[in-house]
């Protein structure tokens, strides 16, 4: 379908960020409008960047090691990116080898999944808190059971009775 369509025109129709970078220099050679909007760079600014430039400092070495591999899989996984404003986002990356402008390149789609990642992190945090509360409740339940057992042993061993009185109804019970 896109066989006779120029690559730059073909990627322009994608609703998610897409760019093409050189495997040799890592320079971004083409970018679509969705990437401009998502990352805050103009097209001309993007074309001055490398793929390293849109990563936070902590991810740069990991990226360089990754792209130095000869055979990269199409699904590159989730990577942290940094927008022009400095905002960190999580992007699900898919990439394919292509030839573009007579160079070995990769065409990349970067789907922003920041909301999903943050929701998952919040869910895991809530789950951890619930596990802690559950352990607390189980510990309290064990303590109460042990206290009840001790009280029953005391009552049985001393042959002492107990009584219960409901002040509102006047009901009284003796054991």
N, C-alpha and C positions, 0 to 999 in steps of 0.2 A: 504493500500500500504506500509506504514512504520511500520506495525504491528510487524515485526520481526527484525527491524533495530534498533540498539542502538541509544538512543537519541542524543548522542554526534556526531554520524555519520550523523544522520538525519539533525541536525542544520547546519552541515558544508556545506551543499549545498545551503543554503539561501544566496542571494546576498546582503542582508542588515544585519546590526548588530543584532545578537541574543545572549542572554545569559539566563542562568538559575540561579535563586537565591533562597536561603533558606528563607522561610517565617519567621522562628524563629530567625535566626541570621542576615539575610539580606546579608549574604556572597555570593559572586558570585561563583558558583560551576562549571559552564561550560560556554564556550564562543566560538563563531565561528571566523573564520579568518576575515570576514567583519568587525566585531567589533574591532578586533585588528588594522586593517588598519584605520578605522574611528576615533578611540579614541587614537591611538598612544601607547597603552600599549601592551607588549608582552603577550602571553597566561599566562605565569607564573606570571607576574605582575597582570594581571586581576584577577587571582584566589586568590590573596592576598587581594583583595579589597572587599568592600561591595557596595551595590548600592548607599549608601549615599556618598561614596568617589568620585563618578563621577558627583556630583552635585555641583553647586556653593553654597557658604555659605548661600545666601539669600533663596535658595530653600530647604535646608536640613530639617528644621522644618516642612514645608509643606509636604514633602515626608514622614517623620516619622508619621505624623498624618494620611496621606492617607493610608499607608501600615498597619496601626494598625486596620483598619476596617476589620470586619470578612468576608464580601462578597464583593469582589472587582469586578467591571465590566470588561469585556474584553477590552473595549476601555478606556484607562486611560487618554487620551487627549494629549495635547502638554506640554512637560516639557523641561526646560532648563537643559542642561548637560554641563559638562566641560571636555575637553580632557586633556590628559597628559600635553600638552604644555600650558594649561590654556585657550585655545580658548573656547568661549561659543558657543554652538550650540542649536538649537531647534529641538526636536525629537518628532515625533508622536508615541506614545507608545500604543502597543497592548500586552496583557498578558493573559495567561491562567493558571489555577491551574493544576499542575501535581505532580506525585510522582516521585522523582529522588533520587537515592542513599538512599532509605528508609526514605526520608524526604518529608514533605509538601513543595512544591516549586512552583514557578511561572516561566514559560518560557515567555520571553519578546522579542518582535521585536521592534527595535528603528529606525524608518525611519527619516533620517535627512531632515527636511523641512526648514532649516535656510533660504535658498534663497527665498522660498515662503513667510515666515514670514517677512523678510526684504523688499521684494517687496510690500507686503501688507501695511507695515508701511509707505513706501515711497509713495505709492498710496494715503493712507489716509492723509499724510502730504501735498501732492500736491493738493488733493481735498480741504483740509482746506484752503490752500493758494488761490485757485481759488474762494472759497466762500468769502474770505475776499476781493479779488479784485473785485468780482461781486458786493458786498455790497458797495464798494468804488465807482464803476461806477454808481450804482443806486443812491447813494447819490449825486454824481456830476450831474447826469441827473435831479434829483429833484431840485437841486440848479439852474441849467440852465433854467429849465421850470419856476421856480419862478421868475428869473430875466427877462425872456422873457415876462411873464405876467405883471410884474411891468412896463417894458418899454412900452408895448402896452397900459397900463392904462395911463401912462404919456403922450404918443403921442395923445391918444384919448382925454384926459382931457384938454390938452393945445392947441389943434388944431394946432400943429406944424408938419410940414412935415419932411421927411427924404429923403436923396438921396444916391444913390450908384453909384460909378464910377469905371469901370474896366479900369485901367491905360493901360493895354496891348492892349485892343480892342477899347478903347474909348467909350464903351457903357456906357450910363448913364440912371439911373432909378430914378424917383421921386415918392414920395407917398403923 
